[in-house]
Amino acid sequence: DIQLTQSPSSLSASVGDRVTITCRASLNIRSYLNWYQQKPGEAPRLLVYAASNLESGVPSRFSGSGSGTDFSLAISSLQPEDFATYFCQHIYTSPASFTFGPGTKVEIK
Amino acid sequence: EVQLVESGGGLVQPGGSLRLSCAASGLTFSNYWMTWVRQAPGKGLEWVANIKEDGSDKYYANSVKGRFTISRDNAKKSLFLHMNSLRAEDTGVYYCARAKSGYSNSNVYYYAMDVWGLGTTVTVSS
């Protein structure tokens, strides 16, 4: 099975900071990687799909990059509403597997 | 407005059964793969199962294979998760999600959960 690791597991940042979260896959997963945001008590929200495609309605300060085994989610200028936990997810269709990474919690400094 | 509303959660004893439902509105339900994702208290997200548009293909996480069954009724725009032989580790919030799939502008296949319900809570405890 493909394993995903995220780093850091948590970080503290200030409004206006640039933040980068990384996700590493144990095998080459090409661009089959999504990113989600989840706030406490809420359902997850899709931010980026296929590694670098911004979901409709997601602010342009979010961006995704990478392919193969190393991926990143960047927030160019952190806003108060961005404090949340971020999960990566890989998509593998044969055999079907849709594993999530362990998450990165972004907290206010 | 696209909306997914889960129901059917509750308290059940270990070894018991439960059926979760997800009612969809505002979308052509039969055009989409559908998914169940769960989250244990204070933990991360875990994909549980998904089902093809017409119900012909179903996939399960190893942790639930043989115990859970995903199904759908396209006429009623509903998704179901039948859960048997429940264990304490099945406790959590269960989310229903729509999956979109296709090819991006750069011809990369994508499959992502783009619409989520608010979830229903399952507690397995004696």
Chai-1 contact restraints between the chains, C-beta under 6 A:
chainA,res_idxA,chainB,res_idxB,connection_type,confidence,min_distance_angstrom,max_distance_angstrom,comment,restraint_id
A,S31,B,V108,contact,1.0,0.0,6.0,A-B,restraint_1
A,N34,B,A112,contact,1.0,0.0,6.0,A-B,restraint_2
A,A43,B,Y95,contact,1.0,0.0,6.0,A-B,restraint_3
A,A43,B,W116,contact,1.0,0.0,6.0,A-B,restraint_4
A,A43,B,L118,contact,1.0,0.0,6.0,A-B,restraint_5
A,P44,B,W116,contact,1.0,0.0,6.0,A-B,restraint_6
A,L46,B,A112,contact,1.0,0.0,6.0,A-B,restraint_7
A,L46,B,D114,contact,1.0,0.0,6.0,A-B,restraint_8
A,Y49,B,Y110,contact,1.0,0.0,6.0,A-B,restraint_9
A,Y49,B,A112,contact,1.0,0.0,6.0,A-B,restraint_10
A,A50,B,S104,contact,1.0,0.0,6.0,A-B,restraint_11
A,A50,B,V108,contact,1.0,0.0,6.0,A-B,restraint_12
A,A50,B,Y110,contact,1.0,0.0,6.0,A-B,restraint_13
A,N53,B,S104,contact,1.0,0.0,6.0,A-B,restraint_14
A,F87,B,L45,contact,1.0,0.0,6.0,A-B,restraint_15
A,I91,B,Y111,contact,1.0,0.0,6.0,A-B,restraint_16
A,A96,B,Y59,contact,1.0,0.0,6.0,A-B,restraint_17
A,F98,B,W47,contact,1.0,0.0,6.0,A-B,restraint_18
A,F100,B,G44,contact,1.0,0.0,6.0,A-B,restraint_19
A,F100,B,L45,contact,1.0,0.0,6.0,A-B,restraint_20
A,P102,B,G44,contact,1.0,0.0,6.0,A-B,restraint_21
A,G103,B,G44,contact,1.0,0.0,6.0,A-B,restraint_22
